[in-house]
Amino acid sequence: MTKQEILEAADFDYTKFVRTRHSVRHFTGESVSPAAIKKAVSQAIKTPRTCNREMRRVYAAYDGPLRDHLLTFQRGNVGFGHNLGAVLIVAVDLREFDMIGERNQCWIDGGLFAMSLVFAFHAAGLGTCMLN
Ligand SMILES: Cc1cc2nc3c(=O)[nH]c(=O)nc-3n(C[C@H](O)[C@H](O)[C@H](O)COP(=O)(O)O)c2cc1C
């Protein structure tokens, strides 16, 4: 990439973008399309990752019994969980790490990826709230 390409791509109000991201707890109850989730995931994939190994996984439950069952595993969604358009689980496959010193790397890679995912949804006008 050229410096010019980077400057053009970064020519927007980033401060406004990050300052308008908030955890959302008042959802419309509308469902979220798998296409919207896939687009956000495809953007978040650009997040740095250990040794450029792909070990990040995203599982999506859109509505109904599976979504509600997943939400029973944590209590921080009480009051708004029933209105979520989708619940995503970000996971990291530890089999891609090969030494004891890398045992915590999943939290770093997963955390970085999750934050990128949140910003991708923010860019798409979709509210999010991290849980757990
Ligand atoms: C790992 C993690 C777990 C969180 N768990 C919950 C939760 O269970 N319920 C909730 O309402 N918010 C949860 N949050 C959202 C935080 O409360 C929120 O990010 C924080 O108050 C800052 O507000 P902001 O996201 O609007 O900037 C969580 C955030 C993180 C990073």
The ligand as a Gaussian input file, in Angstrom:
#p B3LYP/6-31G(d) Opt

LIG

0 1
 C      -15.354000      -8.472000      29.277000
 C      -16.562000      -7.570000      29.435000
 C      -17.702000      -8.062000      30.047000
 C      -18.833000      -7.246000      30.163000
 N      -19.962000      -7.777000      30.703000
 C      -21.078000      -7.036000      30.731000
 C      -22.298000      -7.604000      31.205000
 O      -22.356000      -8.745000      31.625000
 N      -23.415000      -6.829000      31.174000
 C      -23.397000      -5.553000      30.721000
 O      -24.453000      -4.904000      30.709000
 N      -22.245000      -4.963000      30.270000
 C      -21.097000      -5.689000      30.251000
 N      -19.941000      -5.145000      29.770000
 C      -19.938000      -3.757000      29.262000
 C      -19.268000      -2.787000      30.226000
 O      -20.110000      -2.554000      31.336000
 C      -18.987000      -1.489000      29.459000
 O      -18.108000      -1.745000      28.380000
 C      -18.380000      -0.411000      30.360000
 O      -19.297000      -0.008000      31.348000
 C      -17.951000       0.830000      29.563000
 O      -19.071000       1.386000      28.873000
 P      -19.085000       1.554000      27.295000
 O      -18.897000       0.178000      26.664000
 O      -20.423000       2.132000      26.975000
 O      -17.949000       2.456000      26.916000
 C      -18.804000      -5.924000      29.672000
 C      -17.631000      -5.440000      29.077000
 C      -16.516000      -6.240000      28.947000
 C      -15.273000      -5.714000      28.269000

